[in-house]
Amino acid sequence: MVKRGISDMYHMPANDLRLINMYAQQRAREQGEHTLPAPIALALGEPHFRTPEHIRSAALKTIQDEEITYGPAGGWPWLKELIAEKVKRVNGYDITAENTAITMGGTGAIQTALNAIIENGDEVLIPDPAWPQYHAQITCSGGIPVRYALSPMRGWLPDLEQLEGLVNPRTRMLIINTPANPTGRVFPQHVIAELLHFALHHDLYLLSDECYDEIVFDDKHVSPATFLTPQEFEAGNVLCVYSFSKTYAMTGWRIGYIVASKEMIRTITHVLDSDHTNISKIVQRAAAAALTGPRSDEMLAVYRSHRDLALTILQRTHHYAYTPGGTFYLLLDITPPDGLPVHARDFAYALLCERNIIVAPGTSFGHVASKYVRISLTAPVEDIAHGIEEICAFIDR
Ligand SMILES: Cc1ncc(COP(=O)(O)O)c(C=O)c1O
């Protein structure tokens, strides 16, 4: 078999989300930033907040007081202990520090898991629409991404029958993501149970991306690991990925973690060791401060109020379709009133050129959302209010 990898990575097209942002920057450069007001930016999944003060202080104190040496590949034991406590408290299942490894964000956790498990030509089932990186990461590990649909007709939930039809002897892993990017959908408990059953029945690894586990408004986030006894969890099929990026506005710090069986964590730790040795102690101390420090619901309250504002505008302008239960995203159907077909990429470029608003075309996330755009609700409230009004008017023009 031909080794996948280098050539696939070289030829990988930039996704539409990256392209629209690059285009916006180029446009600002060419037209002169002083003649063109800054666009309303509703494309990126980046919290608008600064990392809380106590977290930043912990990092500074570490620089002042501690030796910054190499550290253990899977993370410092004191942070792993805190993570085990957090998983029990927030995610509701029992693990120990040996079930955890600290990674370079959720991104690093997913890539490490893929590198540990996926062999050349293995197929990995990923949602459509999904966070664009899965596709690139699977390709990078030599695997083949196979998309399963999350259809708007089913409330952006998967269809087990369709999943059954995609399994073949080369299928090795199922990736699920809830609360979900880009839909904002929080999968109900029974759907998680069915997906777990499906993965175990076909002897697949189940990689559960729970990076938005604490950004949930109405529903409760349920991890597939909660359905397993500690012994069943140690069988090793289920891996759960978490991140500090979104919960604590720490995107640039690059820290997350993976929770899996002790045996799997041993393999993953070896992969981490060969990949980047360890995450900086400064960042790990900051993460420890995030877990032990004062908890404020301010960010969550703001995201909820932004979502509610967005939904009020969508209802008033007759564009409401569903209520995202978590994350800070929603997908908006851009079909015009005459029902003529529309393509999200063309729409997003026209919106930028004519209304100076950046959104993420649904085509960034696969094929299913090609007549949708993703709106990120992390922007300042006035940008959300004005931006969504303008987008709706643009759809109806
Ligand atoms: C669904 C999903 N998973 C994982 C990540 C990775 O986040 P990070 O590497 O910052 O933890 C993101 C980031 O946007 C995401 O949306």
The ligand as a Gaussian input file, in Angstrom:
#p B3LYP/6-31G(d) Opt

LIG

0 1
 C      -14.627000      20.600000      18.324000
 C      -13.273000      21.072000      18.692000
 N      -12.398000      20.179000      19.160000
 C      -11.149000      20.539000      19.513000
 C      -10.746000      21.841000      19.401000
 C       -9.323000      22.152000      19.798000
 O       -9.173000      23.196000      20.680000
 P       -7.810000      23.452000      21.433000
 O       -6.710000      22.777000      20.711000
 O       -7.642000      24.918000      21.488000
 O       -8.003000      22.853000      22.795000
 C      -11.605000      22.812000      18.891000
 C      -11.183000      24.210000      18.693000
 O      -11.841000      25.046000      18.154000
 C      -12.913000      22.423000      18.534000
 O      -13.813000      23.298000      18.072000

